[in-house]
């Protein structure tokens, strides 16, 4: 059995939270409105994964740059962009050391739980501060992240998921209230010589906690929603969409 505990190694097996490809167009419609930017604006999409959201934003006329740490995701994003005839730029980059000059982008979009998988709360803050460095003053950051209260409200100790390589994985979860972390053990549903086991640990935030980090990094939160239709953020909301402005 192959046991994997390194966060970056986990990414290459397809563990990421990028929503549903078929729903990305509908979700991006609301994200686009929260960006409140004119056509042609430069927008950064860190942790872009296979590029679903980056491509949708590009179709709206934005100049999109997606960054990613996983080569397989980057290649999939580039291939899909070529098929769609889009000019979206995808780069492999360290999220804590983005290869861009200060104040290059008019805005940024952050979608998924890989923000919480960068490490601990301090590392997440450093990432937000790096985003603030490359976004122009008064530029907007739209973050669509898992909402702690909503996740706990629908918490399931056992579940299953299909990976990018079509393997079915059994998931055992444990919530650590002292650190605000979700612990997940992923194991192959079918036993074989190449049975895979890995552990995923990611930080899940409340709006209060995220607001503190955003303000400390240089962003001012101005709106928060509980879904991609502008619904109220409640204890049942699995997503929280936070619109912030660079100070």
Phi and psi in degrees as a GROMACS rama.xvg file:
@    title "Ramachandran Plot"
@    xaxis  label "Phi"
@    yaxis  label "Psi"
@TYPE xy
-91.21  118.714  UNK-2
-106.523  130.421  UNK-3
-128.3  128.277  UNK-4
-125.631  -8.78536  UNK-5
-79.639  131.131  UNK-6
-59.1542  -47.2302  UNK-7
-65.1529  -33.9976  UNK-8
-66.4703  -35.9212  UNK-9
-61.1315  -38.4349  UNK-10
-56.5102  -38.4456  UNK-11
-68.7639  -15.0301  UNK-12
-90.8059  5.76971  UNK-13
97.4995  8.90699  UNK-14
-80.2858  110.477  UNK-15
-161.088  160.36  UNK-16
-115.402  91.2482  UNK-17
-120.268  17.4325  UNK-18
74.0469  -148.235  UNK-19
-114.771  128.791  UNK-20
-57.5201  -39.1889  UNK-21
-71.1947  -22.5995  UNK-22
-95.2603  -7.30676  UNK-23
-61.6793  -36.9627  UNK-24
-63.2705  -44.7442  UNK-25
-65.5386  -40.2802  UNK-26
-67.9917  -39.1693  UNK-27
-66.4989  -27.4578  UNK-28
-56.8369  -43.5382  UNK-29
-74.0071  -40.5851  UNK-30
-58.7366  -41.887  UNK-31
-59.4557  -41.5099  UNK-32
-67.491  -35.4975  UNK-33
-69.9405  -29.6126  UNK-34
-64.0285  -35.6841  UNK-35
53.7959  50.3421  UNK-36
-124.075  150.094  UNK-37
-75.2157  159.681  UNK-38
-56.4431  139.259  UNK-39
96.0509  -8.0814  UNK-40
-66.9029  150.454  UNK-41
-90.1971  123.062  UNK-42
-127.523  132.475  UNK-43
-96.4579  135.681  UNK-44
-123.458  89.2722  UNK-45
-74.2414  158.004  UNK-46
51.1624  51.7795  UNK-47
-75.0235  -13.1071  UNK-48
58.0291  -139.022  UNK-49
-73.604  -0.256799  UNK-50
91.1575  10.6459  UNK-51
-56.7921  -49.739  UNK-52
-72.5224  -37.1892  UNK-53
-61.2949  -42.9001  UNK-54
-64.3012  -42.3966  UNK-55
-63.4171  -41.2332  UNK-56
-65.6819  -36.7138  UNK-57
-62.4142  -36.1079  UNK-58
-65.3835  -23.0028  UNK-59
-82.6059  -1.18539  UNK-60
99.1425  8.93388  UNK-61
-83.7282  152.475  UNK-62
-87.0154  105.527  UNK-63
-103.608  135.297  UNK-64
-122.047  120.514  UNK-65
-105.913  135.243  UNK-66
-116.749  149.742  UNK-67
-154.829  154.963  UNK-68
-101.335  -13.0423  UNK-69
-107.626  117.185  UNK-70
-56.6814  -38.3885  UNK-71
-65.5163  -37.5176  UNK-72
-64.9485  -44.0208  UNK-73
-59.695  -44.5748  UNK-74
-64.156  -41.17  UNK-75
-63.2414  -41.8369  UNK-76
-63.5306  -43.2799  UNK-77
-65.1285  -44.088  UNK-78
-62.8393  -42.2621  UNK-79
-66.4461  -39.0128  UNK-80
-62.3478  -39.8667  UNK-81
-65.5814  -40.7561  UNK-82
-63.0668  -34.4974  UNK-83
-86.4427  -7.60591  UNK-84
72.9522  33.2351  UNK-85
-101.287  155.886  UNK-86
-103.233  20.0339  UNK-87
-59.1172  136.452  UNK-88
-100.782  128.866  UNK-89
-120.739  131.948  UNK-90
-132.647  146.021  UNK-91
-84.8123  124.8  UNK-92
-152.566  148.607  UNK-93
-75.7622  121.872  UNK-94
-62.6314  -20.7419  UNK-95
-93.723  -1.94945  UNK-96
-147.794  68.51  UNK-97
-67.2661  136.891  UNK-98
-83.5404  51.2465  UNK-99
-132.887  151.813  UNK-100
-72.2988  165.866  UNK-101
-61.9251  141.62  UNK-102
55.7336  42.2736  UNK-103
-82.7486  -31.9883  UNK-104
-106.958  146.948  UNK-105
-78.7354  -20.3609  UNK-106
-171.104  174.931  UNK-107
-147.057  151.72  UNK-108
-127.46  127.142  UNK-109
-122.841  112.996  UNK-110
-126.24  125.955  UNK-111
118.919  173.001  UNK-112
-93.0877  4.55292  UNK-113
-73.3332  -14.8418  UNK-114
-58.3254  -46.3271  UNK-115
-71.6959  -15.1805  UNK-116
-92.416  3.77762  UNK-117
-67.2515  -20.2523  UNK-118
153.411  -121.589  UNK-119
-104.83  -174.057  UNK-120
-62.1741  -37.2732  UNK-121
-62.9111  -42.4158  UNK-122
-65.6083  -38.886  UNK-123
-62.2308  -39.9217  UNK-124
-62.3662  -43.8228  UNK-125
-61.9595  -36.3568  UNK-126
-65.597  -44.1036  UNK-127
-63.5724  -37.6522  UNK-128
-65.6269  -36.1477  UNK-129
-66.7983  -38.5864  UNK-130
-61.5569  -42.8075  UNK-131
-61.6572  -33.0585  UNK-132
-63.797  -39.4964  UNK-133
-93.5457  -5.11527  UNK-134
-97.4295  140.209  UNK-135
-68.9133  153.613  UNK-136
-55.7365  137.816  UNK-137
72.1299  3.51817  UNK-138
-73.5499  154.408  UNK-139
-105.215  141.551  UNK-140
-111.186  122.573  UNK-141
-109.16  115.455  UNK-142
-112.573  122.524  UNK-143
-113.938  101.285  UNK-144
-125.628  158.091  UNK-145
-62.2795  140.712  UNK-146
-100.878  123.005  UNK-147
-56.1005  -47.2541  UNK-148
-62.1706  -41.0527  UNK-149
-66.7767  -39.3531  UNK-150
-64.5379  -41.9313  UNK-151
-71.2025  -31.9147  UNK-152
-63.591  -32.3963  UNK-153
-112.977  27.0041  UNK-154
-59.8134  133.837  UNK-155
-127.431  123.623  UNK-156
-67.4008  -30.1081  UNK-157
-133.47  140.522  UNK-158
-158.583  -177.528  UNK-159
-144.349  157.701  UNK-160
-146.911  150.588  UNK-161
-101.424  126.455  UNK-162
-83.374  174.826  UNK-163
-64.5574  -26.4094  UNK-164
-90.7391  14.2734  UNK-165
75.117  3.8175  UNK-166
-72.9038  139.345  UNK-167
-92.3776  129.077  UNK-168
-117.816  136.791  UNK-169
-88.6071  137.153  UNK-170
-120.115  128.23  UNK-171
-114.293  127.278  UNK-172
-114.464  152.11  UNK-173
-144.607  132.957  UNK-174
-98.6713  127.813  UNK-175
-105.283  100.021  UNK-176
-69.2874  -24.5316  UNK-177
-72.0107  -27.9752  UNK-178
-112.783  -9.17746  UNK-179
70.1591  29.7392  UNK-180
-112.457  145.148  UNK-181
-101.28  128.311  UNK-182
-106.234  130.042  UNK-183
-133.221  132.231  UNK-184
-107.006  118.952  UNK-185
-105.668  128.533  UNK-186
-136.793  140.682  UNK-187
-56.1273  133.373  UNK-188
-69.536  -28.9137  UNK-189
-110.358  130.612  UNK-190
-79.4199  137.151  UNK-191
-159.211  179.978  UNK-192
-63.9879  -28.8062  UNK-193
-104.123  31.8647  UNK-194
-56.5825  136.861  UNK-195
-116.198  139.609  UNK-196
-136.876  128.991  UNK-197
-146.003  157.967  UNK-198
-112.82  130.396  UNK-199
-115.15  131.104  UNK-200
-128.961  123.09  UNK-201
-140.521  146.952  UNK-202
-82.4868  132.137  UNK-203
-117.711  131.278  UNK-204
-108.707  150.984  UNK-205
-85.5921  167.005  UNK-206
-62.3533  -38.895  UNK-207
-60.6647  -44.902  UNK-208
-66.8405  -43.2529  UNK-209
-66.1058  -40.0952  UNK-210
-59.1204  -40.7027  UNK-211
-60.4659  -46.4854  UNK-212
-65.4205  -41.7949  UNK-213
-61.1803  -47.8787  UNK-214
-62.3413  -41.9686  UNK-215
-63.7584  -32.1482  UNK-216
-82.8569  -15.5135  UNK-217
117.106  12.0286  UNK-218
-111.142  146.506  UNK-219
-110.653  109.82  UNK-220
-64.2156  135.341  UNK-221
-122.451  -21.9847  UNK-222
-149.672  151.867  UNK-223
-143.845  137.764  UNK-224
-133.921  162.446  UNK-225
-103.399  -2.65319  UNK-226
-161.666  179.839  UNK-227
-84.6289  12.9769  UNK-228
-115.229  8.75635  UNK-229
85.0309  17.6241  UNK-230
-69.9621  161.392  UNK-231
-67.6467  141.909  UNK-232
-79.1671  118.246  UNK-233
-129.835  179.351  UNK-234
-67.1014  -12.8145  UNK-235
-93.7994  -9.40914  UNK-236
-74.4114  119.668  UNK-237
-77.4759  -26.1804  UNK-238
-108.268  151.339  UNK-239
-130.186  126.079  UNK-240
-106.82  117.106  UNK-241
-117.691  123.709  UNK-242
-99.3762  122.392  UNK-243
-128.032  156.605  UNK-244
-119.79  134.227  UNK-245
-67.8013  128.642  UNK-246
